[in-house]
Amino acid sequence: MTITMYGITTCDTIKKARVWLESHDVPYRFHDYRAEGIEADRLRGWVGKVGWEKLLNKGSTTFRELPEADKAGLDEKKAKQLMLAKPTMIKRPVLEVGDDVVVGFKPEVYEEAVK
């Protein structure tokens, strides 16, 4: 089973999730949004599985600094465009475990996901 974690290296939640995976001897690949971006098809797949509302981090600095016009009338299409343009707005981490997608970090959820 292939596991890939998506996020940014400076995120505290990413750091906690990486420590958890490593301490449980779970092999994974890390994909840094800042360095590698995110593909439209991958984001579309995530939205299809978990919904754009769960993926878009409205509490992120990047989102909060957007002009009000960009935040107004948010729908799936607009949210995907924003996340593609500025992937740091995607909630972190996103963990792909085979065909499953886990958003955020909770040890008990990771325990179940990586069985």
Jmol script that loads the backbone (N, CA, C; Angstrom):
load data "model"
ATOM      1  N   MET A   1       0.853  -1.185   0.000  1.00  0.00           N
ATOM      2  CA  MET A   1       0.000   0.000   0.000  1.00  0.00           C
ATOM      3  C   MET A   1       0.894   1.242   0.000  1.00  0.00           C
ATOM      4  N   THR A   2       0.620   2.129  -0.926  1.00  0.00           N
ATOM      5  CA  THR A   2       1.377   3.364  -1.038  1.00  0.00           C
ATOM      6  C   THR A   2       0.712   4.450  -0.205  1.00  0.00           C
ATOM      7  N   ILE A   3       1.523   5.160   0.578  1.00  0.00           N
ATOM      8  CA  ILE A   3       1.018   6.261   1.399  1.00  0.00           C
ATOM      9  C   ILE A   3       1.777   7.522   1.014  1.00  0.00           C
ATOM     10  N   THR A   4       1.017   8.576   0.728  1.00  0.00           N
ATOM     11  CA  THR A   4       1.623   9.872   0.434  1.00  0.00           C
ATOM     12  C   THR A   4       0.977  10.913   1.328  1.00  0.00           C
ATOM     13  N   MET A   5       1.819  11.729   1.960  1.00  0.00           N
ATOM     14  CA  MET A   5       1.344  12.839   2.776  1.00  0.00           C
ATOM     15  C   MET A   5       1.575  14.131   1.998  1.00  0.00           C
ATOM     16  N   TYR A   6       0.537  14.965   1.929  1.00  0.00           N
ATOM     17  CA  TYR A   6       0.600  16.249   1.239  1.00  0.00           C
ATOM     18  C   TYR A   6       0.512  17.362   2.273  1.00  0.00           C
ATOM     19  N   GLY A   7       1.354  18.376   2.108  1.00  0.00           N
ATOM     20  CA  GLY A   7       1.333  19.514   3.008  1.00  0.00           C
ATOM     21  C   GLY A   7       2.525  20.417   2.766  1.00  0.00           C
ATOM     22  N   ILE A   8       2.887  21.170   3.797  1.00  0.00           N
ATOM     23  CA  ILE A   8       4.074  22.028   3.743  1.00  0.00           C
ATOM     24  C   ILE A   8       4.941  21.703   4.956  1.00  0.00           C
ATOM     25  N   THR A   9       6.240  21.775   4.759  1.00  0.00           N
ATOM     26  CA  THR A   9       7.168  21.313   5.796  1.00  0.00           C
ATOM     27  C   THR A   9       7.121  22.134   7.079  1.00  0.00           C
ATOM     28  N   THR A  10       6.711  23.394   6.996  1.00  0.00           N
ATOM     29  CA  THR A  10       6.738  24.260   8.177  1.00  0.00           C
ATOM     30  C   THR A  10       5.495  24.134   9.059  1.00  0.00           C
ATOM     31  N   CYS A  11       4.515  23.371   8.628  1.00  0.00           N
ATOM     32  CA  CYS A  11       3.250  23.228   9.364  1.00  0.00           C
ATOM     33  C   CYS A  11       3.446  22.342  10.598  1.00  0.00           C
ATOM     34  N   ASP A  12       3.004  22.834  11.761  1.00  0.00           N
ATOM     35  CA  ASP A  12       3.137  22.068  13.002  1.00  0.00           C
ATOM     36  C   ASP A  12       2.347  20.762  12.965  1.00  0.00           C
ATOM     37  N   THR A  13       1.178  20.771  12.358  1.00  0.00           N
ATOM     38  CA  THR A  13       0.372  19.551  12.273  1.00  0.00           C
ATOM     39  C   THR A  13       1.066  18.519  11.385  1.00  0.00           C
ATOM     40  N   ILE A  14       1.686  18.983  10.310  1.00  0.00           N
ATOM     41  CA  ILE A  14       2.460  18.086   9.444  1.00  0.00           C
ATOM     42  C   ILE A  14       3.586  17.450  10.256  1.00  0.00           C
ATOM     43  N   LYS A  15       4.267  18.251  11.047  1.00  0.00           N
ATOM     44  CA  LYS A  15       5.369  17.727  11.854  1.00  0.00           C
ATOM     45  C   LYS A  15       4.866  16.639  12.807  1.00  0.00           C
ATOM     46  N   LYS A  16       3.725  16.857  13.453  1.00  0.00           N
ATOM     47  CA  LYS A  16       3.158  15.865  14.371  1.00  0.00           C
ATOM     48  C   LYS A  16       2.778  14.587  13.628  1.00  0.00           C
ATOM     49  N   ALA A  17       2.162  14.747  12.461  1.00  0.00           N
ATOM     50  CA  ALA A  17       1.744  13.583  11.676  1.00  0.00           C
ATOM     51  C   ALA A  17       2.952  12.784  11.192  1.00  0.00           C
ATOM     52  N   ARG A  18       4.006  13.472  10.781  1.00  0.00           N
ATOM     53  CA  ARG A  18       5.215  12.780  10.316  1.00  0.00           C
ATOM     54  C   ARG A  18       5.868  12.008  11.463  1.00  0.00           C
ATOM     55  N   VAL A  19       5.920  12.624  12.642  1.00  0.00           N
ATOM     56  CA  VAL A  19       6.479  11.934  13.814  1.00  0.00           C
ATOM     57  C   VAL A  19       5.656  10.689  14.119  1.00  0.00           C
ATOM     58  N   TRP A  20       4.334  10.814  14.043  1.00  0.00           N
ATOM     59  CA  TRP A  20       3.467   9.662  14.318  1.00  0.00           C
ATOM     60  C   TRP A  20       3.749   8.532  13.326  1.00  0.00           C
ATOM     61  N   LEU A  21       3.760   8.851  12.023  1.00  0.00           N
ATOM     62  CA  LEU A  21       4.014   7.823  11.005  1.00  0.00           C
ATOM     63  C   LEU A  21       5.374   7.164  11.216  1.00  0.00           C
ATOM     64  N   GLU A  22       6.386   7.973  11.457  1.00  0.00           N
ATOM     65  CA  GLU A  22       7.740   7.436  11.633  1.00  0.00           C
ATOM     66  C   GLU A  22       7.858   6.592  12.903  1.00  0.00           C
ATOM     67  N   SER A  23       7.213   7.020  13.977  1.00  0.00           N
ATOM     68  CA  SER A  23       7.281   6.256  15.228  1.00  0.00           C
ATOM     69  C   SER A  23       6.497   4.941  15.150  1.00  0.00           C
ATOM     70  N   HIS A  24       5.591   4.848  14.172  1.00  0.00           N
ATOM     71  CA  HIS A  24       4.832   3.612  13.951  1.00  0.00           C
ATOM     72  C   HIS A  24       5.378   2.823  12.759  1.00  0.00           C
ATOM     73  N   ASP A  25       6.583   3.193  12.309  1.00  0.00           N
ATOM     74  CA  ASP A  25       7.252   2.504  11.193  1.00  0.00           C
ATOM     75  C   ASP A  25       6.371   2.394   9.956  1.00  0.00           C
ATOM     76  N   VAL A  26       5.658   3.466   9.653  1.00  0.00           N
ATOM     77  CA  VAL A  26       4.807   3.497   8.465  1.00  0.00           C
ATOM     78  C   VAL A  26       5.558   4.240   7.359  1.00  0.00           C
ATOM     79  N   PRO A  27       5.937   3.533   6.292  1.00  0.00           N
ATOM     80  CA  PRO A  27       6.632   4.204   5.194  1.00  0.00           C
ATOM     81  C   PRO A  27       5.676   5.106   4.416  1.00  0.00           C
ATOM     82  N   TYR A  28       6.154   6.276   4.052  1.00  0.00           N
ATOM     83  CA  TYR A  28       5.326   7.225   3.304  1.00  0.00           C
ATOM     84  C   TYR A  28       6.223   8.131   2.485  1.00  0.00           C
ATOM     85  N   ARG A  29       5.608   8.778   1.511  1.00  0.00           N
ATOM     86  CA  ARG A  29       6.302   9.786   0.714  1.00  0.00           C
ATOM     87  C   ARG A  29       5.686  11.128   1.070  1.00  0.00           C
ATOM     88  N   PHE A  30       6.518  12.158   1.183  1.00  0.00           N
ATOM     89  CA  PHE A  30       6.018  13.503   1.492  1.00  0.00           C
ATOM     90  C   PHE A  30       6.005  14.351   0.227  1.00  0.00           C
ATOM     91  N   HIS A  31       4.884  15.016  -0.015  1.00  0.00           N
ATOM     92  CA  HIS A  31       4.708  15.904  -1.165  1.00  0.00           C
ATOM     93  C   HIS A  31       4.501  17.323  -0.621  1.00  0.00           C
ATOM     94  N   ASP A  32       5.446  18.192  -0.879  1.00  0.00           N
ATOM     95  CA  ASP A  32       5.384  19.570  -0.395  1.00  0.00           C
ATOM     96  C   ASP A  32       4.673  20.444  -1.430  1.00  0.00           C
ATOM     97  N   TYR A  33       3.518  20.995  -1.028  1.00  0.00           N
ATOM     98  CA  TYR A  33       2.748  21.871  -1.926  1.00  0.00           C
ATOM     99  C   TYR A  33       3.567  23.052  -2.429  1.00  0.00           C
ATOM    100  N   ARG A  34       4.364  23.617  -1.552  1.00  0.00           N
ATOM    101  CA  ARG A  34       5.126  24.809  -1.955  1.00  0.00           C
ATOM    102  C   ARG A  34       6.130  24.485  -3.052  1.00  0.00           C
ATOM    103  N   ALA A  35       6.781  23.345  -2.946  1.00  0.00           N
ATOM    104  CA  ALA A  35       7.809  22.965  -3.913  1.00  0.00           C
ATOM    105  C   ALA A  35       7.228  22.280  -5.152  1.00  0.00           C
ATOM    106  N   GLU A  36       6.182  21.473  -4.956  1.00  0.00           N
ATOM    107  CA  GLU A  36       5.685  20.634  -6.046  1.00  0.00           C
ATOM    108  C   GLU A  36       4.298  21.014  -6.559  1.00  0.00           C
ATOM    109  N   GLY A  37       3.597  21.902  -5.852  1.00  0.00           N
ATOM    110  CA  GLY A  37       2.243  22.262  -6.268  1.00  0.00           C
ATOM    111  C   GLY A  37       1.281  21.101  -6.091  1.00  0.00           C
ATOM    112  N   ILE A  38       0.130  21.200  -6.729  1.00  0.00           N
ATOM    113  CA  ILE A  38      -0.878  20.138  -6.682  1.00  0.00           C
ATOM    114  C   ILE A  38      -1.545  20.060  -8.048  1.00  0.00           C
ATOM    115  N   GLU A  39      -1.763  18.860  -8.536  1.00  0.00           N
ATOM    116  CA  GLU A  39      -2.380  18.672  -9.842  1.00  0.00           C
ATOM    117  C   GLU A  39      -3.893  18.828  -9.734  1.00  0.00           C
ATOM    118  N   ALA A  40      -4.490  19.402 -10.758  1.00  0.00           N
ATOM    119  CA  ALA A  40      -5.939  19.629 -10.782  1.00  0.00           C
ATOM    120  C   ALA A  40      -6.716  18.320 -10.654  1.00  0.00           C
ATOM    121  N   ASP A  41      -6.264  17.259 -11.323  1.00  0.00           N
ATOM    122  CA  ASP A  41      -6.974  15.979 -11.260  1.00  0.00           C
ATOM    123  C   ASP A  41      -6.939  15.387  -9.859  1.00  0.00           C
ATOM    124  N   ARG A  42      -5.821  15.527  -9.187  1.00  0.00           N
ATOM    125  CA  ARG A  42      -5.701  15.001  -7.821  1.00  0.00           C
ATOM    126  C   ARG A  42      -6.649  15.765  -6.890  1.00  0.00           C
ATOM    127  N   LEU A  43      -6.639  17.102  -6.985  1.00  0.00           N
ATOM    128  CA  LEU A  43      -7.529  17.913  -6.152  1.00  0.00           C
ATOM    129  C   LEU A  43      -8.990  17.568  -6.443  1.00  0.00           C
ATOM    130  N   ARG A  44      -9.323  17.398  -7.707  1.00  0.00           N
ATOM    131  CA  ARG A  44     -10.688  17.039  -8.098  1.00  0.00           C
ATOM    132  C   ARG A  44     -11.082  15.698  -7.455  1.00  0.00           C
ATOM    133  N   GLY A  45     -10.151  14.746  -7.458  1.00  0.00           N
ATOM    134  CA  GLY A  45     -10.414  13.449  -6.833  1.00  0.00           C
ATOM    135  C   GLY A  45     -10.657  13.566  -5.339  1.00  0.00           C
ATOM    136  N   TRP A  46      -9.839  14.388  -4.670  1.00  0.00           N
ATOM    137  CA  TRP A  46     -10.032  14.596  -3.233  1.00  0.00           C
ATOM    138  C   TRP A  46     -11.395  15.221  -2.953  1.00  0.00           C
ATOM    139  N   VAL A  47     -11.737  16.245  -3.724  1.00  0.00           N
ATOM    140  CA  VAL A  47     -13.026  16.922  -3.543  1.00  0.00           C
ATOM    141  C   VAL A  47     -14.157  15.921  -3.720  1.00  0.00           C
ATOM    142  N   GLY A  48     -14.022  15.028  -4.697  1.00  0.00           N
ATOM    143  CA  GLY A  48     -15.038  14.003  -4.916  1.00  0.00           C
ATOM    144  C   GLY A  48     -15.177  13.044  -3.750  1.00  0.00           C
ATOM    145  N   LYS A  49     -14.082  12.802  -3.031  1.00  0.00           N
ATOM    146  CA  LYS A  49     -14.108  11.854  -1.911  1.00  0.00           C
ATOM    147  C   LYS A  49     -14.485  12.489  -0.577  1.00  0.00           C
ATOM    148  N   VAL A  50     -13.984  13.697  -0.304  1.00  0.00           N
ATOM    149  CA  VAL A  50     -14.206  14.278   1.026  1.00  0.00           C
ATOM    150  C   VAL A  50     -14.954  15.605   1.004  1.00  0.00           C
ATOM    151  N   GLY A  51     -15.124  16.204  -0.181  1.00  0.00           N
ATOM    152  CA  GLY A  51     -15.827  17.488  -0.283  1.00  0.00           C
ATOM    153  C   GLY A  51     -14.891  18.678  -0.159  1.00  0.00           C
ATOM    154  N   TRP A  52     -15.192  19.738  -0.901  1.00  0.00           N
ATOM    155  CA  TRP A  52     -14.325  20.925  -0.888  1.00  0.00           C
ATOM    156  C   TRP A  52     -14.350  21.632   0.458  1.00  0.00           C
ATOM    157  N   GLU A  53     -15.490  21.537   1.157  1.00  0.00           N
ATOM    158  CA  GLU A  53     -15.618  22.220   2.444  1.00  0.00           C
ATOM    159  C   GLU A  53     -14.623  21.673   3.465  1.00  0.00           C
ATOM    160  N   LYS A  54     -14.347  20.375   3.393  1.00  0.00           N
ATOM    161  CA  LYS A  54     -13.403  19.763   4.322  1.00  0.00           C
ATOM    162  C   LYS A  54     -11.964  20.081   3.925  1.00  0.00           C
ATOM    163  N   LEU A  55     -11.717  20.258   2.638  1.00  0.00           N
ATOM    164  CA  LEU A  55     -10.358  20.513   2.156  1.00  0.00           C
ATOM    165  C   LEU A  55      -9.923  21.960   2.300  1.00  0.00           C
ATOM    166  N   LEU A  56     -10.833  22.891   2.103  1.00  0.00           N
ATOM    167  CA  LEU A  56     -10.471  24.311   2.142  1.00  0.00           C
ATOM    168  C   LEU A  56     -10.296  24.772   3.587  1.00  0.00           C
ATOM    169  N   ASN A  57      -9.103  25.216   3.901  1.00  0.00           N
ATOM    170  CA  ASN A  57      -8.797  25.666   5.255  1.00  0.00           C
ATOM    171  C   ASN A  57      -9.065  27.172   5.359  1.00  0.00           C
ATOM    172  N   LYS A  58     -10.275  27.509   5.783  1.00  0.00           N
ATOM    173  CA  LYS A  58     -10.660  28.918   5.895  1.00  0.00           C
ATOM    174  C   LYS A  58      -9.920  29.624   7.029  1.00  0.00           C
ATOM    175  N   GLY A  59      -9.280  28.871   7.902  1.00  0.00           N
ATOM    176  CA  GLY A  59      -8.518  29.467   8.990  1.00  0.00           C
ATOM    177  C   GLY A  59      -7.068  29.755   8.620  1.00  0.00           C
ATOM    178  N   SER A  60      -6.659  29.336   7.424  1.00  0.00           N
ATOM    179  CA  SER A  60      -5.266  29.547   7.028  1.00  0.00           C
ATOM    180  C   SER A  60      -4.979  31.021   6.796  1.00  0.00           C
ATOM    181  N   THR A  61      -3.749  31.397   7.032  1.00  0.00           N
ATOM    182  CA  THR A  61      -3.324  32.773   6.784  1.00  0.00           C
ATOM    183  C   THR A  61      -3.564  33.151   5.328  1.00  0.00           C
ATOM    184  N   THR A  62      -3.261  32.235   4.424  1.00  0.00           N
ATOM    185  CA  THR A  62      -3.431  32.500   2.990  1.00  0.00           C
ATOM    186  C   THR A  62      -4.885  32.835   2.676  1.00  0.00           C
ATOM    187  N   PHE A  63      -5.824  32.066   3.218  1.00  0.00           N
ATOM    188  CA  PHE A  63      -7.240  32.319   2.955  1.00  0.00           C
ATOM    189  C   PHE A  63      -7.679  33.634   3.599  1.00  0.00           C
ATOM    190  N   ARG A  64      -7.275  33.856   4.836  1.00  0.00           N
ATOM    191  CA  ARG A  64      -7.705  35.071   5.543  1.00  0.00           C
ATOM    192  C   ARG A  64      -7.194  36.338   4.854  1.00  0.00           C
ATOM    193  N   GLU A  65      -6.050  36.240   4.176  1.00  0.00           N
ATOM    194  CA  GLU A  65      -5.477  37.407   3.510  1.00  0.00           C
ATOM    195  C   GLU A  65      -6.052  37.659   2.115  1.00  0.00           C
ATOM    196  N   LEU A  66      -6.923  36.767   1.651  1.00  0.00           N
ATOM    197  CA  LEU A  66      -7.543  36.975   0.340  1.00  0.00           C
ATOM    198  C   LEU A  66      -8.437  38.211   0.358  1.00  0.00           C
ATOM    199  N   PRO A  67      -8.578  38.884  -0.779  1.00  0.00           N
ATOM    200  CA  PRO A  67      -9.554  39.973  -0.859  1.00  0.00           C
ATOM    201  C   PRO A  67     -10.959  39.423  -0.615  1.00  0.00           C
ATOM    202  N   GLU A  68     -11.802  40.221  -0.024  1.00  0.00           N
ATOM    203  CA  GLU A  68     -13.174  39.788   0.278  1.00  0.00           C
ATOM    204  C   GLU A  68     -13.898  39.288  -0.967  1.00  0.00           C
ATOM    205  N   ALA A  69     -13.619  39.876  -2.108  1.00  0.00           N
ATOM    206  CA  ALA A  69     -14.266  39.459  -3.360  1.00  0.00           C
ATOM    207  C   ALA A  69     -13.941  38.004  -3.686  1.00  0.00           C
ATOM    208  N   ASP A  70     -12.721  37.565  -3.363  1.00  0.00           N
ATOM    209  CA  ASP A  70     -12.343  36.172  -3.625  1.00  0.00           C
ATOM    210  C   ASP A  70     -13.043  35.205  -2.669  1.00  0.00           C
ATOM    211  N   LYS A  71     -13.362  35.668  -1.476  1.00  0.00           N
ATOM    212  CA  LYS A  71     -14.016  34.810  -0.488  1.00  0.00           C
ATOM    213  C   LYS A  71     -15.530  34.776  -0.661  1.00  0.00           C
ATOM    214  N   ALA A  72     -16.079  35.796  -1.296  1.00  0.00           N
ATOM    215  CA  ALA A  72     -17.530  35.900  -1.453  1.00  0.00           C
ATOM    216  C   ALA A  72     -18.046  34.858  -2.440  1.00  0.00           C
ATOM    217  N   GLY A  73     -19.207  34.305  -2.145  1.00  0.00           N
ATOM    218  CA  GLY A  73     -19.855  33.370  -3.053  1.00  0.00           C
ATOM    219  C   GLY A  73     -19.082  32.083  -3.273  1.00  0.00           C
ATOM    220  N   LEU A  74     -18.451  31.600  -2.215  1.00  0.00           N
ATOM    221  CA  LEU A  74     -17.663  30.377  -2.350  1.00  0.00           C
ATOM    222  C   LEU A  74     -18.547  29.196  -2.720  1.00  0.00           C
ATOM    223  N   ASP A  75     -18.128  28.494  -3.750  1.00  0.00           N
ATOM    224  CA  ASP A  75     -18.752  27.241  -4.132  1.00  0.00           C
ATOM    225  C   ASP A  75     -17.637  26.283  -4.520  1.00  0.00           C
ATOM    226  N   GLU A  76     -17.989  25.098  -4.960  1.00  0.00           N
ATOM    227  CA  GLU A  76     -16.963  24.096  -5.268  1.00  0.00           C
ATOM    228  C   GLU A  76     -15.994  24.579  -6.347  1.00  0.00           C
ATOM    229  N   LYS A  77     -16.517  25.143  -7.416  1.00  0.00           N
ATOM    230  CA  LYS A  77     -15.667  25.593  -8.520  1.00  0.00           C
ATOM    231  C   LYS A  77     -14.674  26.660  -8.049  1.00  0.00           C
ATOM    232  N   LYS A  78     -15.179  27.637  -7.323  1.00  0.00           N
ATOM    233  CA  LYS A  78     -14.325  28.735  -6.855  1.00  0.00           C
ATOM    234  C   LYS A  78     -13.299  28.231  -5.835  1.00  0.00           C
ATOM    235  N   ALA A  79     -13.729  27.341  -4.945  1.00  0.00           N
ATOM    236  CA  ALA A  79     -12.827  26.785  -3.933  1.00  0.00           C
ATOM    237  C   ALA A  79     -11.694  26.001  -4.596  1.00  0.00           C
ATOM    238  N   LYS A  80     -12.009  25.202  -5.609  1.00  0.00           N
ATOM    239  CA  LYS A  80     -10.966  24.437  -6.308  1.00  0.00           C
ATOM    240  C   LYS A  80      -9.985  25.378  -6.996  1.00  0.00           C
ATOM    241  N   GLN A  81     -10.489  26.441  -7.611  1.00  0.00           N
ATOM    242  CA  GLN A  81      -9.605  27.407  -8.271  1.00  0.00           C
ATOM    243  C   GLN A  81      -8.660  28.054  -7.254  1.00  0.00           C
ATOM    244  N   LEU A  82      -9.199  28.422  -6.103  1.00  0.00           N
ATOM    245  CA  LEU A  82      -8.371  29.033  -5.061  1.00  0.00           C
ATOM    246  C   LEU A  82      -7.302  28.065  -4.562  1.00  0.00           C
ATOM    247  N   MET A  83      -7.695  26.806  -4.310  1.00  0.00           N
ATOM    248  CA  MET A  83      -6.743  25.824  -3.786  1.00  0.00           C
ATOM    249  C   MET A  83      -5.671  25.477  -4.820  1.00  0.00           C
ATOM    250  N   LEU A  84      -6.031  25.463  -6.090  1.00  0.00           N
ATOM    251  CA  LEU A  84      -5.030  25.205  -7.130  1.00  0.00           C
ATOM    252  C   LEU A  84      -4.053  26.371  -7.245  1.00  0.00           C
ATOM    253  N   ALA A  85      -4.583  27.586  -7.142  1.00  0.00           N
ATOM    254  CA  ALA A  85      -3.733  28.776  -7.241  1.00  0.00           C
ATOM    255  C   ALA A  85      -2.824  28.923  -6.025  1.00  0.00           C
ATOM    256  N   LYS A  86      -3.347  28.580  -4.851  1.00  0.00           N
ATOM    257  CA  LYS A  86      -2.593  28.730  -3.600  1.00  0.00           C
ATOM    258  C   LYS A  86      -2.818  27.482  -2.746  1.00  0.00           C
ATOM    259  N   PRO A  87      -2.051  26.417  -3.019  1.00  0.00           N
ATOM    260  CA  PRO A  87      -2.263  25.145  -2.317  1.00  0.00           C
ATOM    261  C   PRO A  87      -2.113  25.217  -0.794  1.00  0.00           C
ATOM    262  N   THR A  88      -1.498  26.268  -0.277  1.00  0.00           N
ATOM    263  CA  THR A  88      -1.380  26.365   1.183  1.00  0.00           C
ATOM    264  C   THR A  88      -2.740  26.586   1.844  1.00  0.00           C
ATOM    265  N   MET A  89      -3.790  26.799   1.028  1.00  0.00           N
ATOM    266  CA  MET A  89      -5.151  26.896   1.566  1.00  0.00           C
ATOM    267  C   MET A  89      -5.780  25.530   1.798  1.00  0.00           C
ATOM    268  N   ILE A  90      -5.101  24.467   1.352  1.00  0.00           N
ATOM    269  CA  ILE A  90      -5.633  23.122   1.551  1.00  0.00           C
ATOM    270  C   ILE A  90      -5.312  22.692   2.981  1.00  0.00           C
ATOM    271  N   LYS A  91      -6.330  22.193   3.664  1.00  0.00           N
ATOM    272  CA  LYS A  91      -6.148  21.731   5.041  1.00  0.00           C
ATOM    273  C   LYS A  91      -5.035  20.686   5.077  1.00  0.00           C
ATOM    274  N   ARG A  92      -4.274  20.685   6.159  1.00  0.00           N
ATOM    275  CA  ARG A  92      -3.115  19.810   6.244  1.00  0.00           C
ATOM    276  C   ARG A  92      -3.177  18.927   7.481  1.00  0.00           C
ATOM    277  N   PRO A  93      -2.570  17.761   7.326  1.00  0.00           N
ATOM    278  CA  PRO A  93      -2.121  17.121   6.108  1.00  0.00           C
ATOM    279  C   PRO A  93      -3.272  16.450   5.366  1.00  0.00           C
ATOM    280  N   VAL A  94      -3.019  16.146   4.103  1.00  0.00           N
ATOM    281  CA  VAL A  94      -3.879  15.243   3.348  1.00  0.00           C
ATOM    282  C   VAL A  94      -3.051  13.984   3.174  1.00  0.00           C
ATOM    283  N   LEU A  95      -3.612  12.871   3.604  1.00  0.00           N
ATOM    284  CA  LEU A  95      -2.918  11.586   3.532  1.00  0.00           C
ATOM    285  C   LEU A  95      -3.666  10.694   2.553  1.00  0.00           C
ATOM    286  N   GLU A  96      -2.962  10.273   1.525  1.00  0.00           N
ATOM    287  CA  GLU A  96      -3.518   9.285   0.599  1.00  0.00           C
ATOM    288  C   GLU A  96      -3.004   7.923   1.043  1.00  0.00           C
ATOM    289  N   VAL A  97      -3.952   7.044   1.357  1.00  0.00           N
ATOM    290  CA  VAL A  97      -3.624   5.683   1.768  1.00  0.00           C
ATOM    291  C   VAL A  97      -4.314   4.770   0.772  1.00  0.00           C
ATOM    292  N   GLY A  98      -3.559   4.336  -0.231  1.00  0.00           N
ATOM    293  CA  GLY A  98      -4.189   3.599  -1.324  1.00  0.00           C
ATOM    294  C   GLY A  98      -5.187   4.514  -2.008  1.00  0.00           C
ATOM    295  N   ASP A  99      -6.450   4.105  -2.040  1.00  0.00           N
ATOM    296  CA  ASP A  99      -7.507   4.918  -2.661  1.00  0.00           C
ATOM    297  C   ASP A  99      -8.233   5.822  -1.665  1.00  0.00           C
ATOM    298  N   ASP A 100      -7.899   5.706  -0.398  1.00  0.00           N
ATOM    299  CA  ASP A 100      -8.564   6.503   0.639  1.00  0.00           C
ATOM    300  C   ASP A 100      -7.848   7.836   0.847  1.00  0.00           C
ATOM    301  N   VAL A 101      -8.611   8.827   1.316  1.00  0.00           N
ATOM    302  CA  VAL A 101      -8.079  10.164   1.590  1.00  0.00           C
ATOM    303  C   VAL A 101      -8.441  10.535   3.025  1.00  0.00           C
ATOM    304  N   VAL A 102      -7.421  10.903   3.812  1.00  0.00           N
ATOM    305  CA  VAL A 102      -7.620  11.333   5.196  1.00  0.00           C
ATOM    306  C   VAL A 102      -7.172  12.784   5.277  1.00  0.00           C
ATOM    307  N   VAL A 103      -8.043  13.654   5.799  1.00  0.00           N
ATOM    308  CA  VAL A 103      -7.727  15.079   5.905  1.00  0.00           C
ATOM    309  C   VAL A 103      -7.549  15.434   7.380  1.00  0.00           C
ATOM    310  N   GLY A 104      -6.438  16.103   7.694  1.00  0.00           N
ATOM    311  CA  GLY A 104      -6.142  16.468   9.071  1.00  0.00           C
ATOM    312  C   GLY A 104      -5.368  15.351   9.753  1.00  0.00           C
ATOM    313  N   PHE A 105      -5.048  15.566  11.019  1.00  0.00           N
ATOM    314  CA  PHE A 105      -4.300  14.552  11.763  1.00  0.00           C
ATOM    315  C   PHE A 105      -4.954  14.279  13.106  1.00  0.00           C
ATOM    316  N   LYS A 106      -5.354  13.034  13.280  1.00  0.00           N
ATOM    317  CA  LYS A 106      -5.811  12.515  14.563  1.00  0.00           C
ATOM    318  C   LYS A 106      -5.200  11.127  14.679  1.00  0.00           C
ATOM    319  N   PRO A 107      -4.431  10.880  15.727  1.00  0.00           N
ATOM    320  CA  PRO A 107      -3.758   9.585  15.851  1.00  0.00           C
ATOM    321  C   PRO A 107      -4.696   8.385  15.684  1.00  0.00           C
ATOM    322  N   GLU A 108      -5.883   8.463  16.264  1.00  0.00           N
ATOM    323  CA  GLU A 108      -6.795   7.316  16.181  1.00  0.00           C
ATOM    324  C   GLU A 108      -7.276   7.084  14.748  1.00  0.00           C
ATOM    325  N   VAL A 109      -7.416   8.150  13.957  1.00  0.00           N
ATOM    326  CA  VAL A 109      -7.821   8.013  12.563  1.00  0.00           C
ATOM    327  C   VAL A 109      -6.662   7.427  11.745  1.00  0.00           C
ATOM    328  N   TYR A 110      -5.451   7.894  12.015  1.00  0.00           N
ATOM    329  CA  TYR A 110      -4.273   7.350  11.318  1.00  0.00           C
ATOM    330  C   TYR A 110      -4.102   5.870  11.657  1.00  0.00           C
ATOM    331  N   GLU A 111      -4.304   5.520  12.916  1.00  0.00           N
ATOM    332  CA  GLU A 111      -4.168   4.125  13.336  1.00  0.00           C
ATOM    333  C   GLU A 111      -5.079   3.232  12.498  1.00  0.00           C
ATOM    334  N   GLU A 112      -6.301   3.653  12.308  1.00  0.00           N
ATOM    335  CA  GLU A 112      -7.269   2.892  11.518  1.00  0.00           C
ATOM    336  C   GLU A 112      -6.907   2.911  10.036  1.00  0.00           C
ATOM    337  N   ALA A 113      -6.460   4.041   9.534  1.00  0.00           N
ATOM    338  CA  ALA A 113      -6.194   4.203   8.099  1.00  0.00           C
ATOM    339  C   ALA A 113      -5.004   3.381   7.610  1.00  0.00           C
ATOM    340  N   VAL A 114      -3.992   3.201   8.448  1.00  0.00           N
ATOM    341  CA  VAL A 114      -2.763   2.555   7.990  1.00  0.00           C
ATOM    342  C   VAL A 114      -2.677   1.063   8.358  1.00  0.00           C
ATOM    343  N   LYS A 115      -3.770   0.504   8.854  1.00  0.00           N
ATOM    344  CA  LYS A 115      -3.773  -0.932   9.216  1.00  0.00           C
ATOM    345  C   LYS A 115      -3.380  -1.792   8.053  1.00  0.00           C
TER     346      LYS A 115
END
end "model"
wireframe off; spacefill off
backbone 0.3
color backbone group
